[in-house]
Amino acid sequence: MRVTARGLVVVNVLLGTLTVSLNNSSLNPALPAFMDAFAIGPLLATWIVAAFMVSMGMSMPLTSFLSQRVGRKRLYLGGVGLFVGGSLLGALATSIALVIAARVVQGIASGLMIPLSLAIIFSVYAKGERGRVTGLWGAAVMLAPALGPLCGSLLLEGFGWRALFLMNVPIGVLALLLGIGVLPADEAAERKPFDLAGYLLIATGIGLLMIVIGRLHHAQALLEPLNIGLLLLAIFCLLAFVRLELRLAAPLLDLRLFALRGYRLSVIIAVVQSVGMFECLVLLPLLVQLVLGYSAIWTGLALLCTAVFASLFGHFGGKWLDRYGPRGVVSCGLLLTGVATLALGLLGAQASIGLVCLLMMLRGAGLGLSYLPVTTAGLSALPEAMVTQGAAMNNISRRLVASLAIVIASLWLEWRLGAEMGAAVEQAGTLVAISEVFLATGLLTLLALPCAWRFPAGAADEPAEAPPAALEQR
């Protein structure tokens, strides 16, 4: 395949994944507009976001099975078409029920598209070239969530909430038409039986867990019988899923992939970095606005600093991954992220916003050097036929653990600050509580360093690890 054709494949995948990232983050500042338009309360409005996350989490486990049945190209283009359809439904919605239904459709489409993105790129680039190209892909993907709220606010002011759905349509149609011509055709793999019991268990477990997380708005919610029951049922379903998958010859998600060291280590590091990223979204506004006394615009600028530097260093990290291998690049990224996060936890009440932005730049640089490079290295350790499944399990692991971490951090903050959270809370007490979570997150990041040290020090074009015997028999 010519270089120009391979480049068009990356452009096409970027069009699809960027549309998903921008759309999801651009809707966050629009929740008050939906509340006004449909005369609803904040609880129902939050389902505009929650419905997307739940449906995406429940559809991701299907990606590998469906791609083997219909092929990656058809499934990806089907996901793009479904996302465009969901966007049109949202733009034409006349009730909040239709808006939420549109978000469910978009979530299902996103759950099918996101795990396929890297698998499609990997199919046209050799292992020694993947770091560079996924660095470019990751640079754009990391920048999109930071730009989404700004784009959403501008569209909301100028055209109203329907424009937030309509903006996806031309980009999605372009991705669909371009993809028909440039995406590599692939044959459907051997038809294997569908693991219905496994899917019902993991879909129920993920769905219930996401619902419970959305209901935990305060510490007392943990004591509500309904939440306790849903949480226990979610845990039971997920444990039963693990037990079932390890016993089946053709599981929905082959958990034996975690026996491959490179893949296992990459997921651990990616999960840790995801926890830090999402917790910063909770902690930074509290630090900047409640403790340091700056306006919300400075929170946005500090987060933009992280995104810009993550994007920039993601490009460098990908190139260095191809040249030097994952050990040094990922270790450097974890060290930068961990030290910067610890430093945020040591800030005093008189710290300048410039220092906060500088530390967020360092965090961004660390994320760029570790987050996408370690994912690329981990997926490259898999047999080619298992890359889509590996990407799906990586995404599911990151999203579940990061969501739980946000809840734990929020509940810890509420417990430390007492029931007066949101009223007249002492500045010093608020700073101490925020600092504790920053310090714990920074230590967690540094504790992941030994995982990076166990990666090979050589170039990233080494052959994939030999699969476990259980996989070879399949």
N, C-alpha and C positions, 0 to 999 in steps of 0.2 A: 504494500500500500504506500502511495506517495506521501511525502511529508505534508503537502498541502491538504490532501484528503484526510490525513490523520488530524490535522489542525482543525478542520471543519467538524470532525467528530467531537472534539473538545468544545468547540464553540456551541454546537448543538446541545451537548449535555449541560453546558453552562446556562444556556437560555432556559432550560427546563428547571434546573435546581435554583437558579437565581430568582426565577418567578415565584417559586415556593417560599424561599427565604424572605424576599421582600414583602410578599403578600401577608405572611404570618406576622411579621413584626410591624407592618404598617397599620394593621387593624387594632393594635393595642391602644393607641391614643384615641381611637374612635368610639370606644365603649360608651362614653357619655352621649355621643350623637345618636347611637342606637337606642339608648334609654329614652331620649327625648322623642325620637321618631316613632317609637312603638309604645310609649308610655309604660315602660317596664321598670322593674327594680334592678339593683346591682347584681343580685344573685342570678337572675335569669340572663342578664347581660354577660356574665362571666362564662356562660356556656357557649358563647360565640368563639371563645378561645378554647375552652375545655373540650367541646365537641370535636374540634380539629385534632387535638392532642390524643384523645381517646381513640378515635377512629384510625388515626395514623398508626398508633401503637398496636392496634388489633389487626391491621392489614399487613404490617411488615413481615410477620412470620410466614405469610403466604408467598413472598416474593421468589424465593428459591424454587419452590415447587412449581409455581406458575411459569417461571422462566424456563424450566426444563420441559414443560408441556408445550408452550407456544413459542419459545425462543425469546432472548433478551430484547431484540429489536421490537418485535410486536408488542411485548408487554410494556416496554418503556413508552412507545408511541401511544399505546392504549391508555397509559397513565396520564400522558400529556393531554390527550383528548378528553379524558374524564375530568381533569383539572379545569380545562377550558369550559366544559359543560357546567361544572359546579360554579365557576365564576359568573357565567351567564345567568344561572339560576339565582345567585345572590344579587346580581345587579337588577334583576326583574322582580325580586321578592316584594310581596305586599304585606307580609306578616313576619313576626320574629321566628315563627316555626319554620318558614321557608328559608330564612337567613341561616338558622341553625342546621337545617337540612343541607343547604349549600356548603356549609363548613364541614359537614360529615363527608360529603362527596369529595371535597378538596382534600380532606385528611386521608381518605382511602387512596386517592390518586397519589398523594405525597408518599404514603407508606410503600407504594409499589415502585415509585421513581427513585427515591433517595438511595436505597441499597444498590440499585442497578447502576448508578452514576459511575462509581469507580470501577465496577466490573466491566462496563463498556469501554472505559478509557484503557483499562488493563488489557483488553482484548486486542488493541491495535498498537500498544507500545511494549517493547521488551522490558525486562526487569531493570536493566541498567539505565533506562530512560524514564522510568515511571516517577521518580522523585521530582524531576524537573517539571514534568507536565502536571502532576498533581499539586505541586507547589503553586503553579499558576492558577489552577482550578480552586485550590484552597484559599488563595489570596482573595479571589473574588467572593467566595462563599463566606469568608470571615467578615468581609466589609459590609455585605448586604444587610445583616441584622442591625447594624448600627445606623445605616442610612434609612432603613425602613420606617422608623417612627417619624423622621424628618419628612420623607416623601409622603407618608400618610397624612401628616398634619397639613402639608401644603395642599394636597388634593382635597382634603376635608374642608379647608377654608375656601378653596376656589370653586369646587364642584359638588361637594356633598359626599355622603358615605357611599353612594352607588359607584362613584368613580374608583373606589378602592377595589372593587371587584372587576370593573371594566378594564382597568389598566392591565390585567392579566391576559385579556383576550388577544390583542394583537401580538404580544410576545409569544403566547402559547401557540397561536396559529402559525407564526413564523417557525417556531421550534418543530412543530408537527410537519410542515411542508419540507423544511430543510432535512429533518430526520429521515423522511421517506427516501431521500436521495443519497444521504451520506453515511448513515449508520450501517455498520457491517452486518450483512445477513448471517444468521447462525441457525443451524438446524436444531430442532427440538431434540432433547436427549431421550434416553430410554424411558418409556412410560412406566412410572412406578406408582404403586397404590397410594391414594391420598390418606394421610394419617388424620382422620377426622377426629378421633378421640384426643389426639395431641393438640390439634388446633383449637378445639373447644376448651380444653384446659388452659392453654396459654392465653387465648383471647379473653376468656372469662377472668383469668387472673390479672392480666394487664388492665382490662377495662375496669374491674372493681377497684384495683389499686389506684388508678387515676381518679376515679370518682371519689374515693375516700380522701385522697390528697386534696382534691378540690373542696371538700367539705371541712377540712381542718383549718378554719380561720382563726381559731384561738385554742388555748391549751385545754379548756373545758370540753371541747368537742371530742377529745380523745376518750372521755368517759361516757359519751352517749352510746347506749346499747346498739343502735343501728350501725354506727361507725365501727364499733368493736367487732360486731358480727361480720360486716363487709370485709374488714381487714383480715380477720381470721380465715374467712372463706377464700380471699385472694391468695393468702399465703399457702393454704391447703392446695389450691388449684396449681400454683406454681411448683410446689414441691412434688405433687403428683405428676406434673408434666415432666419434670426432670427424671423422676424414676421411670416413667413410661418410655421416654426417648432413649434412655440408656439400655433398654431391653429390646427395642425394636430393631429389626434388620434394615428397614427403610423408614427412618424417623422423619418428621417434618423438619426439625432442626437437629442436625447431628452434633450433639454436645461433645462428642469425642474429639472434635477439632481442638478443644481446649487442651488436649494432651500434647499438641504441638507447641513447643516452648515459645517460639517466636510469636505465634499468634496469641497465646495466653498472656505473655508479657505486654504485648501491644494493647490488648483490651484493658488490662489493669491500669496502664499509664493513661490511656484515653479516658477511662472512667474517672480517674483522679483529677485530670485536667478539666473534665466536664463539671465535676463538683465545684471546683474553684471558679470556673466561668459563671455558672449559674448563681452561686452564692454571692459573687461580687455584684450581680444585678440587684440583689436584695440589700447588701450591706452598704454599697457605695452611696446611694441616695440618703441613707440614714446618716452616714458620716459627713457628707458634704453639706446637707441641709439642716439636720438637727443639731449636729455638734459644731461644725465649723461655721455655720450661719450663712452659707452662700445660697444663691438662688438655684432653681431646678435646671437652668440652662447650663450651669457649670457641671452638673451631674452628666448631662448629655455630652458635653465637650470632653469630660474625662473618659467616658465610655468610648467616644469616638477616637480618642488617642489610642486606647487599647486596640480597637478594630484596625486602625490604620497601620500600627506597628505590627500587629499580628499578620495583616495582609502582606506587608513589605517583607518581613522576616520569614513568612511562609514560603515566599518565592525563593529566598536564599536557602532556607532549610531544605527545600526539595532538591535544589542543585547540589548542595553539600551531601545530601543523602546518597545520591548517585555516585558522587566522587569518593566519599570517605566512609560510607556505611552508617548505620543508625546509632552506634554506641555513643560517639562523641557529640553528634548533633543533638540527639534526644537528651543526653545528660546535661548539656549546656542549657537547653531549653527548660528542663525541670529546675535546674539550679537558679536560673534567672527568675522564673515564676515563683518559686518558693521563697527566695530572699525578698523579692518585691512585696509579696503578700505578707510576710513577717514584718517588713518595714511599715506597711499600712497599719498593722496591728500595734505598732509602737508609737504611732503619731500622737502628739498631744493636742489639746483643744485649741492651741494657738498656731497650729500648722498652717502653712500657706496653701492655697489652691494650686499654685505652681508646683509645689512638691508632690501633691497628690497626683497631678497630671503626669509628672515625671515617673513616679512609681507605676502608674497605670501603663505608661509607655513601655517600661521594663517588663511588666507582666505580659503585654502584647507581644513583645519580642520573644519572650520565653514560650508563649503559646505557639507562635509561628514556627519556632525551631523544633517543637516537640509534638504538637497535636496531630497535624496532618502527616509529617514524616513518620511518626511511629505507627500510624494507621496504615500507611503505604507499606512499611516494612513488614507489619504483621500479616497483611493480606498477601504479600509476595511470598510469605512462608508457606502458603497453602497450595495444594494442587489446584491447577487452573479451574477445574470443574467445580471447586468448592468456594470460589471467591465470592460469588453472589450470596451464598449462605453465610459465609464469614462476615461479610459487610452487614447483613441483616442482624446477626447476633451482636455485632459490635454496636450498631445503632440502638438496638433494644436495651442492651446492658447500660449504655451511657445514659439514655433517657430515664430509665427506671431509677437508677442509683442517684442521678442528679436531682430528680424530682423529690426523692425521699430526703436527700441532703438538705434541700431548700426548706422542707417542712421541719426537719430537726433543728436547723439553724433558726428558723422563725420562732419555733416553740421555745428554744433556749433563750432567745432575746426577750420573749414575752415573760418567761419565768424569772429572768434576772431583773427585768425592769418592773415586774409586778403588774397588777391589774390596771395600773394607771397609764399604760402604754397609749400614747396618742393624746394624753392630757399634759399636765405640768410635770414633766419628768426632769429630774436634775440632770444637767448637762454632763456632769462628771460620771454619774451612774450609766448614762447612755453610752458614753465613750468607753467605759470599762467593758460593758456587755458586747459592744461591737468589736472591740479590740480582741476579746477572748475568741470570738468566732474567726476573725482574721488570722490570729496566731495558730489556732487549731488547723485551719485550712492550709496555712503555710507549712506547718509541720507535716501534715499529710502529704503534701506535694514533695517535700524533701525525702520522706520515707519511701517514695516510689523510685528514688535514684538507683537502689540496687537492682531494680528490674531493668533499668536502662543499661547498667553495666554488664548484664548477662547477654546482651545482644552481641553479635560478631562485630569486630572492629574493622573488618575489611569492607570493600565496596559492596553495594547493594545488589550486584548482579549474580550473587551466589545462587546455586540451585535451591529449590524449595526443600523443606525438610521432608524426610520420608514419612508418609502417613502411618498412623498406627495400624496394627494388623487388622483391627475391626473394620477400618476404612478400606484397606486393600481387598478384603474379602467381598466388599460390596462392589 
